[in-house]
Amino acid sequence: MEKDISTDLHILQDHLESMLARIQHNSLTLKRFQVFEINLLKLNSLTDMLEHLLGHTKTFFDLDVVSLCLIDKNGLIEKFLQDGAYKKNKGLVFLANEELLESTFGLSPQPFLGTYKQAKCSLFFSGSDRKPVSVAILPLCRRGQLLGSLNFGSYTAHRFINDMATDFIEHMVAVVSLCLENHLNFETLRRTRHIDPLIEAKNSHFHQQQLNEALDNSQRNIPPLNSRLMR
């Protein structure tokens, strides 16, 4: 009987140690996601956000491939980025409509995690020279509307599997979606204020803002005012 009790104690101890290790791992993972989300919320522009998602995310989460799909029906997002002199990253994919996302996620968008499948996943990683082995394709959705998807890829088969928990990932995706919606709304307002919609040229509001900025800069720097070229 003493042997049986000792065996049971060893089993319980192993189970407890396993649970404690899992709790510690989850705690560290949560802190990492929180830091990522806070940094994302601090960004001031759409271009900063895209650079963060397509650049820092790969290093931050130790990923091999990161891509971002954005639905851009009227080509407005591309115009926003052109206005901001954004140099397009090959991981950025523009979609003309929701068809690809709807066929992937169905009516109730949920993250897709698992093995990379050419037919299902290739368009999400179309800019990647080397295709991942396992993927997490994460729908970006706000107010019931699909905005695009954030896509993670790994060359390791077990990095993303279809039965892994997605609580942290889904929370992160909700924050990414919120930030994306806010930046798109801001860019829409900014462009409406500064660009004449009929001739696609910068209007008087834009030139007045440029002049005010030049005056402010000259007052701060003290040297004689340099006239700014109006384009």
FIKOLZA-1660 file (N, C-alpha, C; in steps of 0.1 Angstrom, whole numbers, plus 5000, padded with zeros to 4 digits):
% residues 231
   i   px   py   pz ch aa at
   1 5008 4988 5000  A  M  N
   1 5000 5000 5000  A  M CA
   1 5009 5013 5000  A  M  C
   2 5020 5012 5008  A  E  N
   2 5028 5024 5008  A  E CA
   2 5034 5027 4994  A  E  C
   3 5037 5016 4987  A  K  N
   3 5042 5018 4973  A  K CA
   3 5032 5025 4964  A  K  C
   4 5020 5021 4966  A  D  N
   4 5009 5027 4958  A  D CA
   4 5007 5041 4961  A  D  C
   5 5008 5045 4974  A  I  N
   5 5006 5059 4978  A  I CA
   5 5018 5067 4973  A  I  C
   6 5030 5061 4974  A  S  N
   6 5042 5068 4968  A  S CA
   6 5041 5071 4953  A  S  C
   7 5036 5061 4946  A  T  N
   7 5034 5063 4932  A  T CA
   7 5024 5073 4929  A  T  C
   8 5013 5073 4936  A  D  N
   8 5002 5083 4934  A  D CA
   8 5008 5097 4937  A  D  C
   9 5016 5099 4948  A  L  N
   9 5022 5112 4951  A  L CA
   9 5031 5117 4940  A  L  C
  10 5038 5108 4934  A  H  N
  10 5047 5111 4923  A  H CA
  10 5039 5116 4911  A  H  C
  11 5028 5109 4908  A  I  N
  11 5019 5113 4897  A  I CA
  11 5013 5127 4900  A  I  C
  12 5008 5129 4912  A  L  N
  12 5003 5142 4915  A  L CA
  12 5013 5153 4915  A  L  C
  13 5025 5150 4919  A  Q  N
  13 5036 5160 4919  A  Q CA
  13 5039 5164 4904  A  Q  C
  14 5040 5154 4896  A  D  N
  14 5043 5157 4882  A  D CA
  14 5032 5165 4875  A  D  C
  15 5020 5161 4879  A  H  N
  15 5008 5169 4873  A  H CA
  15 5008 5183 4878  A  H  C
  16 5011 5185 4891  A  L  N
  16 5012 5199 4896  A  L CA
  16 5023 5207 4890  A  L  C
  17 5035 5201 4888  A  E  N
  17 5046 5208 4882  A  E CA
  17 5042 5211 4867  A  E  C
  18 5035 5202 4861  A  S  N
  18 5031 5205 4847  A  S CA
  18 5021 5217 4846  A  S  C
  19 5012 5217 4856  A  M  N
  19 5002 5228 4856  A  M CA
  19 5009 5241 4859  A  M  C
  20 5018 5241 4868  A  L  N
  20 5026 5254 4872  A  L CA
  20 5034 5259 4860  A  L  C
  21 5040 5249 4853  A  A  N
  21 5048 5253 4841  A  A CA
  21 5039 5259 4830  A  A  C
  22 5027 5253 4829  A  R  N
  22 5017 5259 4819  A  R CA
  22 5013 5273 4823  A  R  C
  23 5010 5274 4836  A  I  N
  23 5005 5288 4841  A  I CA
  23 5016 5298 4838  A  I  C
  24 5029 5294 4841  A  Q  N
  24 5040 5304 4839  A  Q CA
  24 5041 5307 4824  A  Q  C
  25 5040 5297 4816  A  H  N
  25 5041 5299 4801  A  H CA
  25 5030 5308 4797  A  H  C
  26 5017 5306 4801  A  N  N
  26 5006 5314 4797  A  N CA
  26 5008 5329 4802  A  N  C
  27 5013 5330 4814  A  S  N
  27 5015 5343 4820  A  S CA
  27 5025 5351 4811  A  S  C
  28 5036 5345 4807  A  L  N
  28 5046 5352 4799  A  L CA
  28 5040 5355 4785  A  L  C
  29 5032 5346 4780  A  T  N
  29 5026 5348 4767  A  T CA
  29 5017 5360 4767  A  T  C
  30 5009 5360 4778  A  L  N
  30 4999 5371 4780  A  L CA
  30 5007 5385 4780  A  L  C
  31 5017 5385 4788  A  K  N
  31 5025 5398 4789  A  K CA
  31 5031 5402 4775  A  K  C
  32 5035 5392 4767  A  R  N
  32 5040 5395 4754  A  R CA
  32 5030 5401 4745  A  R  C
  33 5018 5395 4745  A  F  N
  33 5007 5400 4737  A  F CA
  33 5003 5414 4742  A  F  C
  34 5003 5417 4755  A  Q  N
  34 4999 5430 4761  A  Q CA
  34 5009 5440 4756  A  Q  C
  35 5022 5437 4756  A  V  N
  35 5032 5447 4752  A  V CA
  35 5030 5450 4737  A  V  C
  36 5027 5440 4729  A  F  N
  36 5025 5442 4715  A  F CA
  36 5013 5451 4712  A  F  C
  37 5002 5448 4720  A  E  N
  37 4990 5456 4718  A  E CA
  37 4991 5471 4722  A  E  C
  38 4999 5473 4733  A  I  N
  38 5001 5486 4738  A  I CA
  38 5009 5494 4728  A  I  C
  39 5020 5488 4722  A  N  N
  39 5028 5494 4712  A  N CA
  39 5020 5498 4700  A  N  C
  40 5010 5489 4696  A  L  N
  40 5002 5491 4685  A  L CA
  40 4993 5503 4687  A  L  C
  41 4987 5504 4699  A  L  N
  41 4978 5515 4702  A  L CA
  41 4985 5529 4703  A  L  C
  42 4998 5529 4704  A  K  N
  42 5006 5541 4705  A  K CA
  42 5009 5547 4691  A  K  C
  43 5007 5539 4680  A  L  N
  43 5011 5544 4667  A  L CA
  43 5002 5555 4662  A  L  C
  44 5007 5564 4654  A  N  N
  44 5000 5576 4651  A  N CA
  44 4995 5576 4636  A  N  C
  45 4998 5567 4628  A  S  N
  45 4994 5567 4614  A  S CA
  45 4992 5554 4608  A  S  C
  46 4985 5553 4597  A  L  N
  46 4983 5540 4590  A  L CA
  46 4996 5535 4585  A  L  C
  47 5005 5543 4580  A  T  N
  47 5018 5538 4576  A  T CA
  47 5026 5532 4587  A  T  C
  48 5026 5539 4599  A  D  N
  48 5033 5534 4610  A  D CA
  48 5027 5520 4614  A  D  C
  49 5014 5519 4614  A  M  N
  49 5008 5506 4617  A  M CA
  49 5012 5495 4608  A  M  C
  50 5012 5498 4595  A  L  N
  50 5016 5487 4585  A  L CA
  50 5031 5483 4587  A  L  C
  51 5039 5493 4589  A  E  N
  51 5053 5490 4591  A  E CA
  51 5055 5482 4604  A  E  C
  52 5047 5485 4614  A  H  N
  52 5048 5477 4627  A  H CA
  52 5043 5463 4625  A  H  C
  53 5032 5461 4618  A  L  N
  53 5026 5448 4616  A  L CA
  53 5035 5439 4607  A  L  C
  54 5040 5445 4596  A  L  N
  54 5048 5437 4587  A  L CA
  54 5063 5436 4590  A  L  C
  55 5067 5445 4599  A  G  N
  55 5081 5444 4603  A  G CA
  55 5084 5439 4617  A  G  C
  56 5079 5446 4627  A  H  N
  56 5083 5442 4641  A  H CA
  56 5076 5429 4645  A  H  C
  57 5064 5426 4639  A  T  N
  57 5057 5414 4644  A  T CA
  57 5065 5402 4642  A  T  C
  58 5072 5401 4631  A  K  N
  58 5079 5389 4628  A  K CA
  58 5090 5386 4639  A  K  C
  59 5097 5396 4642  A  T  N
  59 5107 5395 4653  A  T CA
  59 5101 5393 4666  A  T  C
  60 5090 5401 4669  A  F  N
  60 5084 5401 4682  A  F CA
  60 5079 5387 4686  A  F  C
  61 5072 5380 4676  A  F  N
  61 5066 5367 4679  A  F CA
  61 5075 5356 4673  A  F  C
  62 5087 5359 4669  A  D  N
  62 5095 5348 4663  A  D CA
  62 5089 5340 4652  A  D  C
  63 5084 5348 4642  A  L  N
  63 5077 5342 4630  A  L CA
  63 5086 5342 4618  A  L  C
  64 5083 5333 4609  A  D  N
  64 5091 5332 4597  A  D CA
  64 5085 5341 4585  A  D  C
  65 5072 5342 4585  A  V  N
  65 5065 5349 4575  A  V CA
  65 5053 5357 4581  A  V  C
  66 5051 5369 4577  A  V  N
  66 5040 5377 4582  A  V CA
  66 5035 5385 4569  A  V  C
  67 5022 5384 4567  A  S  N
  67 5015 5392 4556  A  S CA
  67 5002 5398 4561  A  S  C
  68 4998 5408 4554  A  L  N
  68 4986 5415 4557  A  L CA
  68 4977 5417 4545  A  L  C
  69 4965 5412 4545  A  C  N
  69 4955 5414 4534  A  C CA
  69 4945 5425 4538  A  C  C
  70 4943 5434 4529  A  L  N
  70 4934 5445 4532  A  L CA
  70 4924 5446 4521  A  L  C
  71 4911 5447 4524  A  I  N
  71 4901 5448 4514  A  I CA
  71 4900 5463 4510  A  I  C
  72 4903 5465 4497  A  D  N
  72 4904 5479 4492  A  D CA
  72 4895 5480 4479  A  D  C
  73 4882 5481 4481  A  K  N
  73 4873 5480 4469  A  K CA
  73 4875 5492 4460  A  K  C
  74 4877 5503 4465  A  N  N
  74 4878 5515 4456  A  N CA
  74 4892 5520 4454  A  N  C
  75 4902 5513 4459  A  G  N
  75 4916 5517 4458  A  G CA
  75 4919 5529 4467  A  G  C
  76 4911 5532 4477  A  L  N
  76 4914 5543 4486  A  L CA
  76 4925 5541 4495  A  L  C
  77 4927 5529 4500  A  I  N
  77 4938 5526 4509  A  I CA
  77 4951 5528 4502  A  I  C
  78 4952 5524 4489  A  E  N
  78 4965 5526 4482  A  E CA
  78 4967 5541 4480  A  E  C
  79 4957 5549 4479  A  K  N
  79 4958 5563 4477  A  K CA
  79 4963 5569 4491  A  K  C
  80 4957 5564 4502  A  F  N
  80 4962 5569 4515  A  F CA
  80 4977 5567 4517  A  F  C
  81 4981 5555 4513  A  L  N
  81 4995 5551 4514  A  L CA
  81 5004 5559 4505  A  L  C
  82 4999 5562 4493  A  Q  N
  82 5007 5571 4484  A  Q CA
  82 5008 5585 4489  A  Q  C
  83 4998 5590 4495  A  D  N
  83 4998 5603 4502  A  D CA
  83 5008 5603 4513  A  D  C
  84 5010 5592 4520  A  G  N
  84 5020 5591 4531  A  G CA
  84 5033 5587 4527  A  G  C
  85 5036 5586 4513  A  A  N
  85 5049 5582 4508  A  A CA
  85 5053 5568 4513  A  A  C
  86 5044 5559 4515  A  Y  N
  86 5047 5546 4520  A  Y CA
  86 5053 5537 4509  A  Y  C
  87 5064 5531 4512  A  K  N
  87 5070 5522 4503  A  K CA
  87 5064 5508 4505  A  K  C
  88 5057 5503 4496  A  K  N
  88 5049 5491 4497  A  K CA
  88 5057 5479 4501  A  K  C
  89 5053 5472 4511  A  N  N
  89 5060 5460 4516  A  N CA
  89 5054 5448 4508  A  N  C
  90 5062 5438 4504  A  K  N
  90 5057 5427 4496  A  K CA
  90 5048 5418 4504  A  K  C
  91 5047 5420 4517  A  G  N
  91 5038 5412 4525  A  G CA
  91 5024 5418 4525  A  G  C
  92 5022 5430 4519  A  L  N
  92 5009 5437 4519  A  L CA
  92 5002 5433 4506  A  L  C
  93 4990 5427 4508  A  V  N
  93 4982 5423 4497  A  V CA
  93 4968 5430 4497  A  V  C
  94 4965 5436 4486  A  F  N
  94 4952 5443 4485  A  F CA
  94 4942 5433 4478  A  F  C
  95 4930 5433 4484  A  L  N
  95 4919 5425 4479  A  L CA
  95 4908 5434 4473  A  L  C
  96 4902 5431 4462  A  A  N
  96 4892 5439 4456  A  A CA
  96 4878 5437 4462  A  A  C
  97 4876 5426 4469  A  N  N
  97 4864 5423 4476  A  N CA
  97 4866 5413 4487  A  N  C
  98 4854 5409 4494  A  E  N
  98 4855 5400 4505  A  E CA
  98 4855 5385 4501  A  E  C
  99 4855 5382 4488  A  E  N
  99 4853 5368 4483  A  E CA
  99 4863 5359 4489  A  E  C
 100 4876 5362 4489  A  L  N
 100 4886 5353 4494  A  L CA
 100 4884 5350 4509  A  L  C
 101 4882 5361 4516  A  L  N
 101 4880 5359 4531  A  L CA
 101 4867 5352 4534  A  L  C
 102 4856 5354 4527  A  E  N
 102 4844 5347 4530  A  E CA
 102 4845 5332 4527  A  E  C
 103 4852 5329 4516  A  S  N
 103 4854 5315 4512  A  S CA
 103 4863 5308 4522  A  S  C
 104 4872 5315 4529  A  T  N
 104 4881 5309 4539  A  T CA
 104 4874 5308 4552  A  T  C
 105 4868 5319 4557  A  F  N
 105 4863 5319 4570  A  F CA
 105 4848 5316 4572  A  F  C
 106 4840 5317 4561  A  G  N
 106 4826 5314 4561  A  G CA
 106 4819 5326 4567  A  G  C
 107 4806 5324 4572  A  L  N
 107 4798 5335 4577  A  L CA
 107 4802 5340 4591  A  L  C
 108 4809 5331 4598  A  S  N
 108 4813 5335 4612  A  S CA
 108 4828 5334 4612  A  S  C
 109 4835 5346 4610  A  P  N
 109 4849 5346 4609  A  P CA
 109 4856 5341 4622  A  P  C
 110 4864 5331 4620  A  Q  N
 110 4872 5325 4631  A  Q CA
 110 4886 5323 4626  A  Q  C
 111 4896 5324 4634  A  P  N
 111 4910 5321 4629  A  P CA
 111 4912 5307 4624  A  P  C
 112 4919 5307 4613  A  F  N
 112 4923 5293 4607  A  F CA
 112 4937 5290 4611  A  F  C
 113 4939 5280 4618  A  L  N
 113 4953 5275 4622  A  L CA
 113 4955 5261 4618  A  L  C
 114 4967 5258 4612  A  G  N
 114 4970 5245 4608  A  G CA
 114 4980 5244 4597  A  G  C
 115 4980 5233 4590  A  T  N
 115 4990 5231 4580  A  T CA
 115 4988 5240 4567  A  T  C
 116 4998 5245 4562  A  Y  N
 116 4997 5253 4549  A  Y CA
 116 4992 5244 4538  A  Y  C
 117 4981 5249 4532  A  K  N
 117 4975 5242 4520  A  K CA
 117 4975 5251 4509  A  K  C
 118 4981 5247 4498  A  Q  N
 118 4983 5256 4486  A  Q CA
 118 4969 5262 4482  A  Q  C
 119 4959 5254 4480  A  A  N
 119 4946 5259 4475  A  A CA
 119 4940 5269 4484  A  A  C
 120 4941 5267 4497  A  K  N
 120 4935 5276 4507  A  K CA
 120 4943 5288 4511  A  K  C
 121 4956 5286 4511  A  C  N
 121 4965 5296 4518  A  C CA
 121 4974 5304 4508  A  C  C
 122 4975 5300 4496  A  S  N
 122 4985 5306 4487  A  S CA
 122 4983 5321 4485  A  S  C
 123 4971 5326 4484  A  L  N
 123 4969 5340 4481  A  L CA
 123 4972 5348 4493  A  L  C
 124 4971 5343 4505  A  F  N
 124 4974 5350 4517  A  F CA
 124 4989 5353 4519  A  F  C
 125 4997 5344 4512  A  F  N
 125 5011 5346 4513  A  F CA
 125 5017 5347 4499  A  F  C
 126 5010 5354 4490  A  S  N
 126 5015 5355 4477  A  S CA
 126 5028 5363 4475  A  S  C
 127 5031 5371 4485  A  G  N
 127 5043 5379 4484  A  G CA
 127 5056 5372 4489  A  G  C
 128 5054 5360 4495  A  S  N
 128 5065 5353 4502  A  S CA
 128 5072 5344 4492  A  S  C
 129 5085 5345 4492  A  D  N
 129 5093 5337 4483  A  D CA
 129 5093 5322 4487  A  D  C
 130 5093 5320 4500  A  R  N
 130 5092 5306 4505  A  R CA
 130 5080 5305 4513  A  R  C
 131 5072 5295 4510  A  K  N
 131 5059 5293 4517  A  K CA
 131 5061 5286 4531  A  K  C
 132 5053 5290 4540  A  P  N
 132 5053 5284 4554  A  P CA
 132 5048 5270 4554  A  P  C
 133 5051 5263 4565  A  V  N
 133 5046 5250 4567  A  V CA
 133 5033 5249 4575  A  V  C
 134 5033 5258 4585  A  S  N
 134 5021 5259 4593  A  S CA
 134 5017 5274 4594  A  S  C
 135 5004 5277 4595  A  V  N
 135 4999 5291 4594  A  V CA
 135 4988 5294 4604  A  V  C
 136 4987 5307 4606  A  A  N
 136 4976 5312 4614  A  A CA
 136 4970 5324 4605  A  A  C
 137 4958 5322 4599  A  I  N
 137 4952 5332 4591  A  I CA
 137 4941 5338 4600  A  I  C
 138 4942 5351 4603  A  L  N
 138 4934 5357 4613  A  L CA
 138 4926 5368 4607  A  L  C
 139 4912 5367 4607  A  P  N
 139 4904 5377 4601  A  P CA
 139 4903 5390 4609  A  P  C
 140 4904 5401 4602  A  L  N
 140 4902 5414 4609  A  L CA
 140 4888 5419 4606  A  L  C
 141 4881 5420 4617  A  C  N
 141 4866 5423 4615  A  C CA
 141 4862 5434 4625  A  C  C
 142 4854 5444 4620  A  R  N
 142 4849 5454 4630  A  R CA
 142 4834 5456 4626  A  R  C
 143 4826 5457 4636  A  R  N
 143 4811 5459 4634  A  R CA
 143 4805 5450 4624  A  R  C
 144 4809 5438 4624  A  G  N
 144 4804 5428 4615  A  G CA
 144 4809 5429 4600  A  G  C
 145 4819 5437 4598  A  Q  N
 145 4824 5439 4585  A  Q CA
 145 4839 5435 4584  A  Q  C
 146 4842 5427 4574  A  L  N
 146 4856 5422 4572  A  L CA
 146 4864 5433 4566  A  L  C
 147 4876 5435 4573  A  L  N
 147 4885 5445 4568  A  L CA
 147 4897 5439 4561  A  L  C
 148 4900 5426 4564  A  G  N
 148 4911 5420 4558  A  G CA
 148 4915 5408 4567  A  G  C
 149 4928 5405 4567  A  S  N
 149 4933 5394 4575  A  S CA
 149 4948 5396 4578  A  S  C
 150 4952 5392 4590  A  L  N
 150 4966 5392 4594  A  L CA
 150 4971 5378 4594  A  L  C
 151 4982 5375 4587  A  N  N
 151 4986 5361 4585  A  N CA
 151 5000 5358 4590  A  N  C
 152 5001 5348 4598  A  F  N
 152 5013 5344 4604  A  F CA
 152 5017 5330 4598  A  F  C
 153 5030 5329 4595  A  G  N
 153 5035 5316 4589  A  G CA
 153 5048 5312 4596  A  G  C
 154 5050 5299 4597  A  S  N
 154 5062 5293 4603  A  S CA
 154 5067 5282 4595  A  S  C
 155 5080 5280 4595  A  Y  N
 155 5086 5268 4588  A  Y CA
 155 5086 5256 4596  A  Y  C
 156 5080 5257 4609  A  T  N
 156 5079 5246 4618  A  T CA
 156 5065 5240 4617  A  T  C
 157 5064 5227 4616  A  A  N
 157 5050 5221 4614  A  A CA
 157 5041 5223 4626  A  A  C
 158 5047 5222 4638  A  H  N
 158 5039 5222 4650  A  H CA
 158 5036 5236 4656  A  H  C
 159 5041 5246 4649  A  R  N
 159 5040 5260 4655  A  R CA
 159 5025 5264 4656  A  R  C
 160 5017 5261 4645  A  F  N
 160 5003 5264 4645  A  F CA
 160 4996 5251 4641  A  F  C
 161 4987 5246 4651  A  I  N
 161 4979 5234 4648  A  I CA
 161 4965 5237 4651  A  I  C
 162 4956 5229 4644  A  N  N
 162 4942 5233 4644  A  N CA
 162 4935 5232 4657  A  N  C
 163 4940 5226 4667  A  D  N
 163 4933 5224 4680  A  D CA
 163 4940 5233 4691  A  D  C
 164 4949 5242 4688  A  M  N
 164 4955 5250 4698  A  M CA
 164 4946 5261 4702  A  M  C
 165 4948 5266 4715  A  A  N
 165 4939 5277 4720  A  A CA
 165 4942 5290 4713  A  A  C
 166 4932 5298 4710  A  T  N
 166 4934 5310 4703  A  T CA
 166 4929 5323 4711  A  T  C
 167 4928 5321 4724  A  D  N
 167 4922 5333 4732  A  D CA
 167 4931 5345 4731  A  D  C
 168 4944 5344 4732  A  F  N
 168 4953 5355 4732  A  F CA
 168 4953 5361 4717  A  F  C
 169 4953 5352 4708  A  I  N
 169 4954 5356 4694  A  I CA
 169 4941 5364 4690  A  I  C
 170 4930 5359 4694  A  E  N
 170 4917 5366 4691  A  E CA
 170 4916 5380 4697  A  E  C
 171 4921 5381 4709  A  H  N
 171 4921 5394 4716  A  H CA
 171 4930 5403 4708  A  H  C
 172 4942 5399 4704  A  M  N
 172 4951 5407 4697  A  M CA
 172 4945 5412 4684  A  M  C
 173 4939 5402 4677  A  V  N
 173 4933 5405 4664  A  V CA
 173 4922 5416 4666  A  V  C
 174 4914 5415 4677  A  A  N
 174 4904 5425 4679  A  A CA
 174 4910 5439 4681  A  A  C
 175 4922 5440 4688  A  V  N
 175 4929 5453 4689  A  V CA
 175 4934 5458 4676  A  V  C
 176 4940 5449 4668  A  V  N
 176 4945 5452 4655  A  V CA
 176 4933 5458 4646  A  V  C
 177 4922 5451 4646  A  S  N
 177 4910 5455 4638  A  S CA
 177 4906 5469 4643  A  S  C
 178 4905 5472 4656  A  L  N
 178 4901 5485 4661  A  L CA
 178 4911 5496 4656  A  L  C
 179 4924 5493 4657  A  C  N
 179 4934 5503 4653  A  C CA
 179 4933 5505 4638  A  C  C
 180 4931 5495 4630  A  L  N
 180 4930 5496 4616  A  L CA
 180 4918 5505 4612  A  L  C
 181 4907 5502 4618  A  E  N
 181 4895 5510 4615  A  E CA
 181 4897 5524 4618  A  E  C
 182 4903 5527 4630  A  N  N
 182 4905 5541 4634  A  N CA
 182 4914 5548 4624  A  N  C
 183 4925 5542 4620  A  H  N
 183 4934 5548 4611  A  H CA
 183 4928 5550 4597  A  H  C
 184 4920 5541 4593  A  L  N
 184 4913 5542 4580  A  L CA
 184 4903 5554 4580  A  L  C
 185 4896 5555 4591  A  N  N
 185 4886 5566 4593  A  N CA
 185 4893 5579 4593  A  N  C
 186 4905 5580 4600  A  F  N
 186 4912 5592 4601  A  F CA
 186 4918 5596 4587  A  F  C
 187 4923 5586 4580  A  E  N
 187 4928 5589 4566  A  E CA
 187 4917 5594 4557  A  E  C
 188 4905 5588 4558  A  T  N
 188 4894 5592 4550  A  T CA
 188 4891 5607 4553  A  T  C
 189 4890 5611 4565  A  L  N
 189 4887 5625 4569  A  L CA
 189 4898 5634 4564  A  L  C
 190 4910 5630 4566  A  R  N
 190 4922 5638 4562  A  R CA
 190 4922 5641 4547  A  R  C
 191 4919 5630 4540  A  R  N
 191 4919 5631 4525  A  R CA
 191 4907 5640 4520  A  R  C
 192 4896 5638 4527  A  T  N
 192 4884 5646 4523  A  T CA
 192 4887 5661 4525  A  T  C
 193 4894 5664 4536  A  R  N
 193 4897 5678 4539  A  R CA
 193 4908 5684 4530  A  R  C
 194 4917 5676 4526  A  H  N
 194 4929 5681 4518  A  H CA
 194 4929 5679 4504  A  H  C
 195 4921 5669 4499  A  I  N
 195 4921 5666 4484  A  I CA
 195 4908 5669 4478  A  I  C
 196 4908 5676 4467  A  D  N
 196 4896 5679 4459  A  D CA
 196 4892 5666 4452  A  D  C
 197 4880 5661 4455  A  P  N
 197 4876 5648 4449  A  P CA
 197 4874 5648 4434  A  P  C
 198 4872 5660 4428  A  L  N
 198 4869 5660 4414  A  L CA
 198 4882 5660 4406  A  L  C
 199 4892 5666 4410  A  I  N
 199 4904 5667 4402  A  I CA
 199 4916 5660 4409  A  I  C
 200 4913 5654 4421  A  E  N
 200 4923 5646 4428  A  E CA
 200 4936 5655 4430  A  E  C
 201 4934 5668 4434  A  A  N
 201 4945 5677 4436  A  A CA
 201 4944 5682 4450  A  A  C
 202 4955 5686 4456  A  K  N
 202 4955 5692 4470  A  K CA
 202 4948 5706 4469  A  K  C
 203 4939 5708 4479  A  N  N
 203 4931 5720 4479  A  N CA
 203 4937 5731 4488  A  N  C
 204 4929 5742 4490  A  S  N
 204 4934 5753 4497  A  S CA
 204 4937 5750 4512  A  S  C
 205 4929 5740 4518  A  H  N
 205 4931 5736 4532  A  H CA
 205 4945 5730 4533  A  H  C
 206 4949 5722 4524  A  F  N
 206 4962 5716 4524  A  F CA
 206 4973 5726 4523  A  F  C
 207 4972 5736 4514  A  H  N
 207 4982 5746 4512  A  H CA
 207 4983 5755 4524  A  H  C
 208 4972 5758 4530  A  Q  N
 208 4972 5766 4542  A  Q CA
 208 4979 5759 4554  A  Q  C
 209 4976 5746 4555  A  Q  N
 209 4983 5739 4566  A  Q CA
 209 4998 5738 4563  A  Q  C
 210 5002 5737 4551  A  Q  N
 210 5016 5737 4548  A  Q CA
 210 5023 5750 4551  A  Q  C
 211 5016 5761 4548  A  L  N
 211 5021 5774 4551  A  L CA
 211 5022 5776 4567  A  L  C
 212 5012 5772 4574  A  N  N
 212 5012 5773 4589  A  N CA
 212 5024 5765 4594  A  N  C
 213 5026 5753 4589  A  E  N
 213 5037 5745 4594  A  E CA
 213 5051 5752 4591  A  E  C
 214 5052 5758 4579  A  A  N
 214 5064 5765 4576  A  A CA
 214 5066 5777 4585  A  A  C
 215 5056 5784 4588  A  L  N
 215 5057 5796 4598  A  L CA
 215 5061 5791 4612  A  L  C
 216 5054 5780 4616  A  D  N
 216 5058 5775 4629  A  D CA
 216 5072 5771 4630  A  D  C
 217 5077 5764 4620  A  N  N
 217 5091 5760 4619  A  N CA
 217 5100 5771 4619  A  N  C
 218 5097 5782 4612  A  S  N
 218 5106 5794 4611  A  S CA
 218 5107 5801 4624  A  S  C
 219 5095 5801 4632  A  Q  N
 219 5095 5808 4645  A  Q CA
 219 5103 5800 4655  A  Q  C
 220 5103 5787 4654  A  R  N
 220 5111 5779 4663  A  R CA
 220 5126 5779 4661  A  R  C
 221 5129 5780 4648  A  N  N
 221 5143 5779 4644  A  N CA
 221 5150 5793 4643  A  N  C
 222 5142 5804 4644  A  I  N
 222 5147 5818 4644  A  I CA
 222 5153 5823 4631  A  I  C
 223 5161 5815 4623  A  P  N
 223 5166 5820 4611  A  P CA
 223 5155 5826 4602  A  P  C
 224 5159 5834 4592  A  P  N
 224 5148 5840 4583  A  P CA
 224 5139 5829 4577  A  P  C
 225 5127 5833 4574  A  L  N
 225 5117 5824 4569  A  L CA
 225 5121 5820 4555  A  L  C
 226 5121 5807 4553  A  N  N
 226 5123 5801 4539  A  N CA
 226 5109 5798 4533  A  N  C
 227 5107 5803 4522  A  S  N
 227 5094 5800 4515  A  S CA
 227 5094 5786 4511  A  S  C
 228 5082 5779 4513  A  R  N
 228 5080 5765 4510  A  R CA
 228 5074 5764 4496  A  R  C
 229 5079 5755 4488  A  L  N
 229 5074 5753 4474  A  L CA
 229 5061 5746 4475  A  L  C
 230 5051 5753 4469  A  M  N
 230 5037 5747 4469  A  M CA
 230 5036 5738 4457  A  M  C
 231 5032 5726 4459  A  R  N
 231 5030 5717 4448  A  R CA
 231 5016 5713 4447  A  R  C
% end
